[in-house]
Amino acid sequence: MADTPNLKEAHFHTIDTERLLMPERAKHAPRILLLYGSLRDRSFSRLMTEEAARILTRLGADVRTYHPSGLPLPDDPEADHPKVQELRDLVTWSEGMVWCSPERHGAMTGILKTQIDWIPLSLGGVRPTQGKTLAVMQVSGGSQSFNTVNQLRILGRWMRLLTIPNQSSTPKAFLEFDDAGRMTPSPFYDRMVDVMEELMKFTLLTRDTKDYLLDRYSERKESTAELSERVKQKAI
């Protein structure tokens, strides 16, 4: 046996492969929440999100899209604001998410960041995003860029989301949608389909093992009081 004197043996567990690989499988459709980052009448991030929702529905998901119009800036009103509660309820309901933002000034929009900033890391003792899946997409008015999806990946990591490997970045988005707002056939459309397909696969693979995947030695070892004391702002 390896010499590990620092381990607290009562809290150190070997990997339970049966629990990890053969969990009881849920029967309901995967619950996917979609967020987009523009309020323009012809918002290409919204149009892309609508296309993604159609694909997810075809793949068997239960899909809901949050419409951010009317959502206030973070910390301006109290968290009981109706648009904030709507967003938080949807995040809690979901098992996976799609974030799609335009690139504005080389970054995601404040509209999408505001939505993410209203999602707390902890809500009523529950971490509403931890262990859920995430797909990231961006649309651009100019040439191909990955600035926004890269930023969204960083945010996904901070929100403890399982961000899938694939992603979608559509340049010159104004050329990719017809007058009816439907995305035309192209490699960019095909990539979006690929991303939604991968999101569904990762969601189905992980949603039933999420609790076990998030079962950590350090948190088993640490008491609730100790955890509360450690994460206080004054202690950081």
LUMMAR-744530 format. One record per residue (C-alpha): residue number from 1; residue in one letter; z, y negated, x negated. Coordinates in nm, 3 decimals, always signed. Layout:
<nunus>
num=NUM residu=a up=Z north=Y east=X
...
</nunus>
This chain:
<nunus>
num=1 residu=m up=+0.000 north=+0.000 east=+0.000
num=2 residu=a up=-0.086 north=-0.348 east=-0.126
num=3 residu=d up=+0.203 north=-0.562 east=-0.248
num=4 residu=t up=+0.234 north=-0.837 east=+0.018
num=5 residu=p up=+0.597 north=-0.957 east=+0.015
num=6 residu=n up=+0.514 north=-1.280 east=+0.199
num=7 residu=l up=+0.403 north=-1.100 east=+0.514
num=8 residu=k up=+0.636 north=-1.076 east=+0.812
num=9 residu=e up=+0.574 north=-0.711 east=+0.897
num=10 residu=a up=+0.680 north=-0.746 east=+1.261
num=11 residu=h up=+0.392 north=-0.988 east=+1.320
num=12 residu=f up=+0.125 north=-0.830 east=+1.099
num=13 residu=h up=-0.105 north=-0.599 east=+1.291
num=14 residu=t up=-0.396 north=-0.387 east=+1.174
num=15 residu=i up=-0.721 north=-0.435 east=+1.366
num=16 residu=d up=-0.726 north=-0.260 east=+1.702
num=17 residu=t up=-1.090 north=-0.150 east=+1.706
num=18 residu=e up=-1.064 north=-0.004 east=+2.056
num=19 residu=r up=-0.940 north=-0.332 east=+2.199
num=20 residu=l up=-1.201 north=-0.524 east=+1.999
num=21 residu=l up=-1.506 north=-0.305 east=+2.059
num=22 residu=m up=-1.434 north=-0.138 east=+2.392
num=23 residu=p up=-1.262 north=-0.390 east=+2.619
num=24 residu=e up=-1.268 north=-0.368 east=+2.995
num=25 residu=r up=-1.587 north=-0.552 east=+3.093
num=26 residu=a up=-1.591 north=-0.829 east=+3.354
num=27 residu=k up=-1.841 north=-0.785 east=+3.636
num=28 residu=h up=-1.901 north=-1.149 east=+3.733
num=29 residu=a up=-2.196 north=-1.354 east=+3.608
num=30 residu=p up=-2.130 north=-1.546 east=+3.284
num=31 residu=r up=-2.013 north=-1.897 east=+3.371
num=32 residu=i up=-2.208 north=-2.160 east=+3.176
num=33 residu=l up=-2.146 north=-2.538 east=+3.184
num=34 residu=l up=-2.419 north=-2.778 east=+3.068
num=35 residu=l up=-2.357 north=-3.132 east=+2.939
num=36 residu=y up=-2.625 north=-3.390 east=+2.858
num=37 residu=g up=-2.617 north=-3.729 east=+2.691
num=38 residu=s up=-2.827 north=-3.992 east=+2.866
num=39 residu=l up=-2.814 north=-4.180 east=+3.197
num=40 residu=r up=-3.171 north=-4.308 east=+3.196
num=41 residu=d up=-3.376 north=-4.241 east=+3.509
num=42 residu=r up=-3.613 north=-4.029 east=+3.299
num=43 residu=s up=-3.357 north=-3.876 east=+3.069
num=44 residu=f up=-3.514 north=-3.616 east=+2.843
num=45 residu=s up=-3.177 north=-3.463 east=+2.755
num=46 residu=r up=-3.117 north=-3.416 east=+3.129
num=47 residu=l up=-3.466 north=-3.274 east=+3.179
num=48 residu=m up=-3.414 north=-3.036 east=+2.887
num=49 residu=t up=-3.077 north=-2.936 east=+3.033
num=50 residu=e up=-3.239 north=-2.867 east=+3.370
num=51 residu=e up=-3.496 north=-2.642 east=+3.201
num=52 residu=a up=-3.217 north=-2.460 east=+3.017
num=53 residu=a up=-3.028 north=-2.416 east=+3.345
num=54 residu=r up=-3.333 north=-2.253 east=+3.502
num=55 residu=i up=-3.361 north=-2.006 east=+3.214
num=56 residu=l up=-2.989 north=-1.926 east=+3.225
num=57 residu=t up=-3.013 north=-1.865 east=+3.598
num=58 residu=r up=-3.303 north=-1.626 east=+3.541
num=59 residu=l up=-3.091 north=-1.448 east=+3.280
num=60 residu=g up=-2.812 north=-1.398 east=+3.534
num=61 residu=a up=-2.571 north=-1.681 east=+3.458
num=62 residu=d up=-2.363 north=-1.880 east=+3.703
num=63 residu=v up=-2.470 north=-2.230 east=+3.599
num=64 residu=r up=-2.316 north=-2.571 east=+3.661
num=65 residu=t up=-2.422 north=-2.907 east=+3.518
num=66 residu=y up=-2.186 north=-3.202 east=+3.479
num=67 residu=h up=-2.340 north=-3.540 east=+3.558
num=68 residu=p up=-2.162 north=-3.805 east=+3.345
num=69 residu=s up=-2.247 north=-4.113 east=+3.552
num=70 residu=g up=-1.919 north=-4.286 east=+3.634
num=71 residu=l up=-1.717 north=-4.119 east=+3.359
num=72 residu=p up=-1.498 north=-4.389 east=+3.198
num=73 residu=l up=-1.435 north=-4.437 east=+2.829
num=74 residu=p up=-1.165 north=-4.212 east=+2.682
num=75 residu=d up=-0.808 north=-4.337 east=+2.735
num=76 residu=d up=-0.922 north=-4.634 east=+2.946
num=77 residu=p up=-0.793 north=-4.492 east=+3.276
num=78 residu=e up=-0.541 north=-4.213 east=+3.318
num=79 residu=a up=-0.661 north=-3.853 east=+3.296
num=80 residu=d up=-0.631 north=-3.815 east=+3.675
num=81 residu=h up=-0.954 north=-4.013 east=+3.717
num=82 residu=p up=-1.181 north=-3.804 east=+3.948
num=83 residu=k up=-1.468 north=-3.779 east=+3.697
num=84 residu=v up=-1.229 north=-3.672 east=+3.422
num=85 residu=q up=-1.070 north=-3.409 east=+3.645
num=86 residu=e up=-1.413 north=-3.282 east=+3.749
num=87 residu=l up=-1.514 north=-3.241 east=+3.384
num=88 residu=r up=-1.190 north=-3.071 east=+3.282
num=89 residu=d up=-1.201 north=-2.833 east=+3.577
num=90 residu=l up=-1.557 north=-2.733 east=+3.486
num=91 residu=v up=-1.464 north=-2.677 east=+3.121
num=92 residu=t up=-1.171 north=-2.459 east=+3.226
num=93 residu=w up=-1.398 north=-2.266 east=+3.464
num=94 residu=s up=-1.668 north=-2.204 east=+3.203
num=95 residu=e up=-1.706 north=-1.915 east=+2.959
num=96 residu=g up=-1.980 north=-2.087 east=+2.760
num=97 residu=m up=-2.137 north=-2.431 east=+2.728
num=98 residu=v up=-2.462 north=-2.606 east=+2.641
num=99 residu=w up=-2.451 north=-2.954 east=+2.486
num=100 residu=c up=-2.778 north=-3.150 east=+2.477
num=101 residu=s up=-2.799 north=-3.505 east=+2.343
num=102 residu=p up=-3.072 north=-3.749 east=+2.252
num=103 residu=e up=-3.066 north=-3.873 east=+1.896
num=104 residu=r up=-2.978 north=-4.242 east=+1.900
num=105 residu=h up=-2.942 north=-4.437 east=+1.576
num=106 residu=g up=-2.945 north=-4.108 east=+1.387
num=107 residu=a up=-2.658 north=-3.958 east=+1.585
num=108 residu=m up=-2.553 north=-3.817 east=+1.920
num=109 residu=t up=-2.507 north=-4.065 east=+2.203
num=110 residu=g up=-2.174 north=-4.214 east=+2.302
num=111 residu=i up=-2.233 north=-4.070 east=+2.649
num=112 residu=l up=-2.209 north=-3.714 east=+2.524
num=113 residu=k up=-1.927 north=-3.793 east=+2.279
num=114 residu=t up=-1.730 north=-3.950 east=+2.564
num=115 residu=q up=-1.753 north=-3.627 east=+2.761
num=116 residu=i up=-1.631 north=-3.424 east=+2.466
num=117 residu=d up=-1.353 north=-3.673 east=+2.391
num=118 residu=w up=-1.217 north=-3.629 east=+2.743
num=119 residu=i up=-1.180 north=-3.254 east=+2.686
num=120 residu=p up=-0.832 north=-3.194 east=+2.540
num=121 residu=l up=-0.759 north=-2.929 east=+2.282
num=122 residu=s up=-0.471 north=-2.818 east=+2.501
num=123 residu=l up=-0.439 north=-2.850 east=+2.878
num=124 residu=g up=-0.130 north=-2.724 east=+3.055
num=125 residu=g up=-0.052 north=-2.486 east=+2.769
num=126 residu=v up=-0.410 north=-2.350 east=+2.773
num=127 residu=r up=-0.677 north=-2.433 east=+2.517
num=128 residu=p up=-0.972 north=-2.493 east=+2.750
num=129 residu=t up=-1.252 north=-2.457 east=+2.493
num=130 residu=q up=-1.113 north=-2.215 east=+2.237
num=131 residu=g up=-1.311 north=-1.895 east=+2.194
num=132 residu=k up=-1.584 north=-1.987 east=+2.440
num=133 residu=t up=-1.948 north=-1.992 east=+2.337
num=134 residu=l up=-2.160 north=-2.302 east=+2.272
num=135 residu=a up=-2.530 north=-2.374 east=+2.231
num=136 residu=v up=-2.645 north=-2.711 east=+2.093
num=137 residu=m up=-2.973 north=-2.893 east=+2.156
num=138 residu=q up=-3.119 north=-3.235 east=+2.089
num=139 residu=v up=-3.420 north=-3.439 east=+2.191
num=140 residu=s up=-3.572 north=-3.717 east=+1.982
num=141 residu=g up=-3.811 north=-4.000 east=+2.047
num=142 residu=g up=-3.956 north=-3.973 east=+1.699
num=143 residu=s up=-4.010 north=-3.707 east=+1.435
num=144 residu=q up=-3.818 north=-3.382 east=+1.398
num=145 residu=s up=-3.452 north=-3.429 east=+1.315
num=146 residu=f up=-3.138 north=-3.216 east=+1.310
num=147 residu=n up=-2.880 north=-3.495 east=+1.279
num=148 residu=t up=-2.751 north=-3.455 east=+1.633
num=149 residu=v up=-2.730 north=-3.076 east=+1.646
num=150 residu=n up=-2.550 north=-3.081 east=+1.310
num=151 residu=q up=-2.294 north=-3.325 east=+1.450
num=152 residu=l up=-2.256 north=-3.120 east=+1.765
num=153 residu=r up=-2.184 north=-2.814 east=+1.553
num=154 residu=i up=-1.903 north=-3.000 east=+1.378
num=155 residu=l up=-1.759 north=-3.099 east=+1.715
num=156 residu=g up=-1.793 north=-2.742 east=+1.839
num=157 residu=r up=-1.592 north=-2.620 east=+1.541
num=158 residu=w up=-1.318 north=-2.878 east=+1.603
num=159 residu=m up=-1.306 north=-2.772 east=+1.969
num=160 residu=r up=-1.272 north=-2.409 east=+1.847
num=161 residu=l up=-1.591 north=-2.303 east=+2.020
num=162 residu=l up=-1.802 north=-2.010 east=+1.904
num=163 residu=t up=-2.127 north=-2.197 east=+1.832
num=164 residu=i up=-2.425 north=-1.964 east=+1.828
num=165 residu=p up=-2.659 north=-1.959 east=+1.523
num=166 residu=n up=-2.975 north=-2.072 east=+1.701
num=167 residu=q up=-3.038 north=-2.429 east=+1.814
num=168 residu=s up=-3.310 north=-2.644 east=+1.968
num=169 residu=s up=-3.446 north=-2.978 east=+1.841
num=170 residu=t up=-3.743 north=-3.129 east=+2.024
num=171 residu=p up=-3.921 north=-3.426 east=+1.860
num=172 residu=k up=-4.130 north=-3.680 east=+2.053
num=173 residu=a up=-3.978 north=-3.550 east=+2.372
num=174 residu=f up=-4.186 north=-3.790 east=+2.582
num=175 residu=l up=-4.488 north=-3.572 east=+2.500
num=176 residu=e up=-4.319 north=-3.246 east=+2.605
num=177 residu=f up=-4.258 north=-3.318 east=+2.976
num=178 residu=d up=-4.508 north=-3.371 east=+3.255
num=179 residu=d up=-4.496 north=-3.637 east=+3.527
num=180 residu=a up=-4.284 north=-3.409 east=+3.744
num=181 residu=g up=-4.022 north=-3.380 east=+3.469
num=182 residu=r up=-4.105 north=-3.021 east=+3.379
num=183 residu=m up=-4.133 north=-2.912 east=+3.018
num=184 residu=t up=-4.483 north=-2.805 east=+2.924
num=185 residu=p up=-4.560 north=-2.478 east=+2.738
num=186 residu=s up=-4.505 north=-2.517 east=+2.363
num=187 residu=p up=-4.313 north=-2.370 east=+2.069
num=188 residu=f up=-4.034 north=-2.615 east=+2.157
num=189 residu=y up=-4.008 north=-2.466 east=+2.506
num=190 residu=d up=-4.005 north=-2.118 east=+2.354
num=191 residu=r up=-3.723 north=-2.218 east=+2.118
num=192 residu=m up=-3.516 north=-2.346 east=+2.409
num=193 residu=v up=-3.564 north=-2.010 east=+2.583
num=194 residu=d up=-3.459 north=-1.831 east=+2.263
num=195 residu=v up=-3.141 north=-2.038 east=+2.245
num=196 residu=m up=-3.043 north=-1.969 east=+2.606
num=197 residu=e up=-3.111 north=-1.598 east=+2.561
num=198 residu=e up=-2.891 north=-1.592 east=+2.251
num=199 residu=l up=-2.616 north=-1.787 east=+2.427
num=200 residu=m up=-2.608 north=-1.532 east=+2.707
num=201 residu=k up=-2.589 north=-1.241 east=+2.461
num=202 residu=f up=-2.304 north=-1.399 east=+2.264
num=203 residu=t up=-2.118 north=-1.487 east=+2.584
num=204 residu=l up=-2.144 north=-1.133 east=+2.715
num=205 residu=l up=-2.036 north=-0.992 east=+2.379
num=206 residu=t up=-1.730 north=-1.211 east=+2.334
num=207 residu=r up=-1.590 north=-1.323 east=+2.670
num=208 residu=d up=-1.398 north=-0.999 east=+2.730
num=209 residu=t up=-1.253 north=-0.991 east=+2.378
num=210 residu=k up=-1.176 north=-1.364 east=+2.355
num=211 residu=d up=-0.800 north=-1.324 east=+2.385
num=212 residu=y up=-0.792 north=-1.059 east=+2.113
num=213 residu=l up=-1.028 north=-1.251 east=+1.885
num=214 residu=l up=-0.787 north=-1.545 east=+1.911
num=215 residu=d up=-0.474 north=-1.339 east=+1.852
num=216 residu=r up=-0.359 north=-1.472 east=+1.512
num=217 residu=y up=-0.091 north=-1.362 east=+1.269
num=218 residu=s up=+0.032 north=-1.718 east=+1.212
num=219 residu=e up=+0.073 north=-1.784 east=+1.583
num=220 residu=r up=+0.249 north=-1.453 east=+1.646
num=221 residu=k up=+0.487 north=-1.545 east=+1.364
num=222 residu=e up=+0.553 north=-1.900 east=+1.472
num=223 residu=s up=+0.783 north=-1.973 east=+1.762
num=224 residu=t up=+0.681 north=-2.209 east=+2.041
num=225 residu=a up=+0.935 north=-2.464 east=+1.922
num=226 residu=e up=+0.812 north=-2.444 east=+1.564
num=227 residu=l up=+0.451 north=-2.483 east=+1.676
num=228 residu=s up=+0.537 north=-2.788 east=+1.887
num=229 residu=e up=+0.720 north=-2.948 east=+1.593
num=230 residu=r up=+0.438 north=-2.877 east=+1.349
num=231 residu=v up=+0.162 north=-3.033 east=+1.557
num=232 residu=k up=+0.350 north=-3.353 east=+1.636
num=233 residu=q up=+0.153 north=-3.654 east=+1.513
num=234 residu=k up=+0.443 north=-3.777 east=+1.302
num=235 residu=a up=+0.445 north=-3.451 east=+1.107
num=236 residu=i up=+0.075 north=-3.471 east=+1.014
</nunus>
